[in-house]
Amino acid sequence: MKASGLKILCAALIIVLLTPAVAFAEVSVGYEDRGLTVGADQWTKDADTGKLVRAEPGAVVTDPNEYKYELQCHLGGGDFDTPCLGRQLDCKDREDGAKGIPVMWLSRPRGVPGAVWAHHSGPTCLYDAKPEDLLPRIAADIQRQFQNLPVNAGSVVAQPSPNTLRGAETNFYAEAAEQQFDITMFGQQVHVVATPVQYTWNYGDGTVFGPQPSMGGPLPQDRWGEKTRTSHAYAATGDFQVVLTTSFQGTYSVNSGPPLPIPGQGQFSAPPQGISVWRSLTRNYADDCNANPQGQGCPGGGAPR
Amino acid sequence: MTLQNLFTSRAFWSRPQRSSAGALLVAGSLLLAGCAGSSPADPGTASPAASESATPSAPATQTPTPSAVYKPADASGPAQNVPVPVLPEVAKTETKEGAEAFVRFWYENLSFAYETGNTEAFIQISGPGCVFCNGLKDGISEAWSGGRWISGGKIETPAVTATVEPGTEPYAVVQVIQSTIEIRNADGTLLQKPTPATNTGSRAGVTFGASGWKMTDLGLIR
């Protein structure tokens, strides 16, 4: 026993010694990376005034860029770059006979007036007779598709459960995770990634908390009853149905193209979780059961009054 | 490699009045190179012997020598003869045009810092309280430490719109495009996975003082 314990300790030490070297190798040097690393001010466009305002801390981060694609080697109008066509991506036609067309992806920041499109990624293949308006068609439908995906809102955990006490802080937390889906839209393989970003708790007694960004977390048993960001104290006894609604943010990528933001969030609810709220009575006695065998809770004690 | 790096910075600091002319020449030749449609990075012609012969005495001659030609960084060594950004006259005025020209100039200096490891110029035109500016400086210095150099990371600002109005702090909204960044170890190997190119919106808070414009509050638009 002792030997294996030592071994574990040594392994832990080695990990500790190795970690700084690994961390040192990653230098965050890029303009955007660095800004996020050092906590540069973040600004968003106010939906009403159109003016830039400081983003509120903890606000849901959306992709600040917009995307489009162009046919690879296309110069505009009917003109194509001939040398480029020679080394164009070879999009093999699909088994169903759909013709593959190589496209380049471009992006630009949304909040900058006059921003130009710049190369983002690609080439990747699209399979459609009219690839020019394929993305708008997918974009118009992606929100509906997203909301209809079988996204798991996560599970609800209550501490303590299934019974808790009136007036006591009951700790609720969610266990929700990123999920990935592959769907077909307009003949294209669309890969959707759903990430949980906000949580709304309906505690079943008329109290609704959220949407807010914390999914909460478990408390060790000796700390049950402490107030947490997501805990709730029931004012009355009874059986309650707790419902968690998780908001997911999504991205979609068309035939292995770049992940594009899905504009709206998807709301998904977890199955209701029952909780029984009991009351507790405290009675104090000056003596122990030996001195007062008739006291409540003592072997000879009477029924609670 | 360190030798070349030193040379770049020494040439820049010892002869500031000549470097602007050099920058124009280099800019001109770059334009020509752009017309020819050749790829800017040409690792095939990189020869360590040729770059070592580029001694600091070269700029003393009147005719431009091949060593004065800008050469971007690659796996064989850091960039050479990086054009030194020149502050346009208009950037000295407290106007919308002045603020826009200054912001462009600031990013040219930042790009210069990525390419040369010399962060002094862009820090000199940044306010001491600019968290993002200082963060960029630290990141670039770390990347360039220990005989390493950066290949890529050049910055372009195709869209700059300033708001300079009485009663409000002047600022500019900027599109910042940065090319892929590779950090090369002294032996030419990659330190880490290259940082992909980015296309970012920034809000640049600027302040006009006795020494002209300064970048005082730089942030990201999300």
Interface residues (C-beta under 8 A of the other chain):
Chain A: A25 E26 V27 S28 V29 G30 Y31 E32 D33 R34 G35 L36 T37 V38 G39 A40 D41 Q42 W43 T44 K45 L52 R54 A55 V61 T62 P64 N65 S107 R108 P109 R110 G111 V112 P113 G114 A115 V116 A118 H119 H120
Chain B: L110 V131 F132 N134 G135 L136 D138 G139 I140 E142 A143 I150 G153 I155 P158 A159 T161 Y171 V173 V174 Q175 V176 I177 Q178 I181 I183 L191 Q192 T195 P196 A197 T198 N199 T200 G201 S202 R203 D217 L218 G219 L220 I221 R222
